[in-house]
């Protein structure tokens, strides 16, 4: 009796172990690739509870989430023979779980090596200036090449970014001198344009004063008034200016007398 009970208990434990080994849970962001006697099943398991036969079946879970893959910094020679260290980062995700398991052994390692090689080849086709200014084009070329290669692995490269570009110290100093020279050139150009504009305005003012001599004298008067604001200033009237002032005063006096004479004639006629 005791032996029969022991056998029943052992059988129950074995059944429980078999049941525990047969039950698997696939989460929402995963897909289950099942192999039966070494052959892959054509359809991956969807999220939820699944059963597999012990020993006969083998289950491989594949994550569909986006994976961040850093690309280590490496020395690259540009087309104009400048050595730069560039680090990047790639983002990829599995779109076909069965291919990602059957076609390639280690997806992450393979993409990392391919990304490093592609980065070196693409940057090597550009000059240093193009590498610094045309990063979007370089990134698009790298992403396109990686996407074509990884498509047969059931993987999609969603994004590639250049994370860091390190230049040699000599190149940094040369670029700093070039930037300073460029700023000085722009400053000189702006100053020259201002001088040319001011010269044009002065030429126009000279033409106006040449056509109207009194305008020049009135300008002189205005300048003298501005100078006389300072009480310590001593104003010296030049002879031509004094002559002009006398001419203006005489003109105003004659106009006043003429106006008075006209008013007298009008009054006599009224009487």
C-alpha positions in Angstrom: 0.0 0.0 0.0 2.7 2.4 0.9 4.6 1.5 -2.3 1.5 2.2 -4.4 1.0 5.6 -2.8 4.6 6.4 -3.4 4.4 5.5 -7.0 1.3 7.6 -7.5 3.0 10.6 -5.9 6.0 10.2 -8.1 3.9 9.9 -11.2 2.0 13.0 -10.2 5.2 14.9 -9.7 6.5 13.8 -13.1 3.2 14.9 -14.7 3.4 18.2 -13.0 7.0 18.7 -14.2 6.0 17.8 -17.7 3.1 20.2 -17.6 5.3 22.9 -16.2 7.8 22.3 -19.0 5.0 22.3 -21.6 3.5 25.7 -20.6 5.1 28.9 -21.9 3.9 32.5 -21.7 4.6 34.9 -24.6 4.4 38.5 -23.6 2.9 41.3 -25.7 6.2 42.5 -27.2 7.4 39.0 -28.0 6.8 36.3 -30.6 7.5 32.6 -30.1 9.4 30.7 -32.7 8.8 26.9 -32.3 11.0 24.1 -33.5 9.5 20.6 -33.6 12.1 17.9 -34.1 14.5 20.5 -35.4 12.1 21.9 -38.0 10.7 25.4 -37.6 7.0 25.9 -37.6 5.8 28.3 -40.3 3.8 30.6 -38.0 5.2 32.2 -34.8 3.2 32.1 -31.6 1.3 35.3 -30.7 1.3 36.8 -27.2 -0.5 34.6 -24.6 -0.3 31.0 -23.2 1.2 28.3 -25.4 1.8 24.6 -25.0 4.7 22.6 -26.3 5.7 19.0 -26.1 8.7 18.3 -23.9 11.8 17.1 -25.7 10.0 17.3 -29.1 9.5 21.0 -29.2 11.9 23.9 -28.6 10.7 27.5 -28.2 12.7 30.6 -28.9 11.3 34.0 -27.8 12.0 37.0 -30.0 11.6 40.6 -28.8 10.0 43.0 -31.3 11.0 46.1 -29.3 13.4 48.7 -30.8 17.0 47.9 -29.7 19.6 50.6 -29.2 23.0 49.6 -30.5 26.0 51.8 -29.8 28.7 51.9 -32.5 32.0 52.3 -30.8 34.3 55.2 -31.7 36.8 54.3 -34.5 39.5 56.1 -36.4 38.4 56.9 -40.0 40.4 58.5 -42.8 38.4 60.9 -44.8 38.8 61.5 -48.5 41.1 64.4 -47.9 43.4 62.2 -45.7 42.2 63.6 -42.3 41.9 61.2 -39.4 38.8 61.6 -37.3 37.3 59.5 -34.5 33.5 59.0 -35.0 31.1 57.2 -32.7 27.5 56.5 -33.7 24.4 54.8 -32.5 21.9 52.6 -34.5 18.3 51.6 -33.7 16.8 48.5 -35.1 13.9 46.1 -34.5 12.9 42.6 -35.6 10.1 42.5 -38.1 10.2 38.8 -39.1 10.9 36.7 -36.0 11.5 33.4 -37.9 14.1 34.9 -40.2 15.9 36.6 -37.2 16.3 33.2 -35.6 17.0 31.0 -38.7 19.0 33.3 -41.0 21.5 34.7 -38.4 23.0 33.4 -35.2 23.5 36.7 -33.3 21.6 39.6 -34.8 23.0 42.3 -32.5 26.6 41.3 -33.0 26.2 41.1 -36.7 24.5 44.5 -37.0 27.2 46.0 -34.8 30.0 44.8 -37.1 28.2 45.7 -40.3 27.4 49.2 -38.9 31.1 49.8 -38.0 32.2 48.8 -41.5 29.5 50.8 -43.3 30.3 53.9 -41.2 34.0 53.6 -42.1 33.3 53.1 -45.8 30.7 55.9 -46.1 32.7 58.5 -44.2 35.8 57.6 -46.1 34.1 58.7 -49.4 33.6 62.3 -48.0 36.0 65.1 -47.1 36.2 66.5 -43.6 34.1 69.5 -44.5 31.4 67.3 -46.0 31.5 65.0 -42.9 30.8 68.0 -40.6 28.2 69.8 -42.8 26.4 66.9 -44.6 25.7 64.6 -41.7 22.1 64.1 -42.8 23.2 62.7 -46.1 25.9 60.5 -44.5 23.3 59.1 -42.0 20.8 58.4 -44.8 23.5 56.5 -46.8 24.5 54.4 -43.8 20.9 53.6 -42.8 20.0 52.7 -46.4 23.0 50.3 -46.7 22.3 48.7 -43.3 18.6 48.3 -44.1 19.4 46.5 -47.4 21.8 44.1 -45.6 19.6 43.3 -42.6 16.4 42.8 -44.6 17.3 39.2 -45.3 17.7 38.7 -41.5 14.2 39.9 -40.8 15.5 43.1 -39.1 14.7 46.7 -39.9 17.2 49.5 -39.1 15.0 52.5 -38.1 17.5 55.1 -37.3 21.3 55.9 -37.3 22.9 58.9 -35.6 26.4 60.2 -35.5 26.9 60.6 -31.8 30.4 62.2 -31.6 33.1 63.4 -34.0 36.5 64.0 -32.6 39.1 66.0 -34.6 42.9 66.1 -34.1 44.1 69.0 -32.0 46.1 70.5 -35.0 42.9 70.4 -37.1 40.9 72.1 -34.3 43.4 75.0 -34.1 43.4 75.3 -37.9 39.6 75.5 -38.0 39.6 78.1 -35.2 42.1 80.3 -37.1 39.9 79.9 -40.3 36.8 80.8 -38.4 38.5 83.9 -36.9 39.7 85.0 -40.3 36.2 84.5 -41.7 34.8 86.7 -39.0 37.4 89.4 -39.6 36.6 89.3 -43.3 32.9 89.8 -42.7 33.6 92.6 -40.3 35.7 94.4 -42.9 33.1 93.9 -45.6 30.4 95.3 -43.4 32.6 98.3 -42.6 33.4 98.9 -46.2 29.7 98.7 -47.2 29.0 101.3 -44.5 31.7 103.6 -45.7 30.4 103.3 -49.3 26.8 104.1 -48.2 28.0 107.1 -46.1 30.1 108.3 -49.0 27.1 108.1 -51.3 24.9 110.1 -48.9 27.6 112.7 -48.5 27.9 113.0 -52.3 24.1 113.5 -52.6 24.2 116.2 -49.8 27.1 117.9 -51.6 25.1 118.0 -54.9 22.1 119.5 -53.0 24.3 122.2 -51.4 26.0 123.0 -54.7 22.6 123.6 -56.3 21.4 125.7 -53.3 24.3 127.8 -51.8 22.1 129.1 -49.1 21.6 125.6 -47.8 25.3 125.3 -47.1 25.2 128.5 -45.2 22.2 127.4 -43.2 23.9 124.2 -42.4 26.9 126.2 -41.1 24.5 128.2 -38.9 23.0 125.0 -37.5 26.5 123.7 -36.8 27.4 126.9 -35.0 24.2 126.7 -32.9 25.2 123.2 -31.9 28.7 124.3 -30.9 27.4 127.2 -28.9 25.5 124.9 -26.6 28.8 124.5 -24.7 29.2 127.8 -22.7 33.0 127.4 -22.9 33.0 127.5 -26.7 34.3 130.5 -28.6 32.5 130.9 -31.9 34.4 132.5 -34.7 32.2 133.5 -37.7 34.0 133.1 -41.0 33.9 136.1 -43.4 31.8 134.3 -46.1 29.3 133.3 -43.5 29.1 136.9 -42.1 28.5 138.1 -45.7 25.8 135.6 -46.1 24.2 136.6 -42.8 24.3 140.3 -43.9 22.7 139.3 -47.2 19.9 137.4 -45.5 19.3 140.3 -43.1 19.3 142.9 -45.9 16.8 140.7 -47.8 14.5 140.4 -44.8 14.8 144.2 -44.2 13.9 145.0 -47.9 11.0 142.6 -47.7 9.8 144.3 -44.5 10.0 147.8 -46.0 8.2 146.8 -49.1 5.5 145.3 -47.0 5.2 148.5 -45.0 5.1 150.6 -48.1 2.3 148.5 -49.6 0.3 148.8 -46.4 0.7 152.6 -46.5 -0.6 152.8 -50.0 -3.6 150.7 -49.0 -4.4 152.9 -46.0 -4.2 156.1 -48.3 -6.6 154.6 -50.8 -9.0 153.8 -48.0 -9.0 157.5 -46.8 
